[in-house]
């Protein structure tokens, strides 16, 4: 009996660690985030959109058959601390990577950031580009930028700076 229990425990542990975690993206805004439900209805036309609350956080879900994008607005988001951390992280890259017009523009946007919408993409970015298209459309509406994987992306989905192994472009429906 103990032998069978150990095998079940081992298999459960292996299965838990073998699952790929969902992707995520921070959508940063230099403008006040407008009411999301009407905006999502206009941007994610084929998705089932729902809204809920978890404490003081608003949660929106855009669900397609193959991917779900869950967006969270946290009124207690500490933008000053996070933006300072992002600038510190960028400063660790070699000067050859940070001394570009795109990074300079990103740093100015970080200084102007006033809000953030967190997103979880389950199971991960879809091959059709629906999730990335929604994330980038929101960043465009917010005059913002995206942090996903371990890289910053502009509103076209082009990587500005980040980990070398991350995609250079987020796949959208237009590609």
Helices and strands as residue ranges (DSSP letters): H 2-18, E 23-29, H 36-43, E 48-54, E 57-63, E 68-73, H 79-91, H 95-98, H 101-112, E 115-122, H 130-141, E 145-148, E 151-153, E 159-162
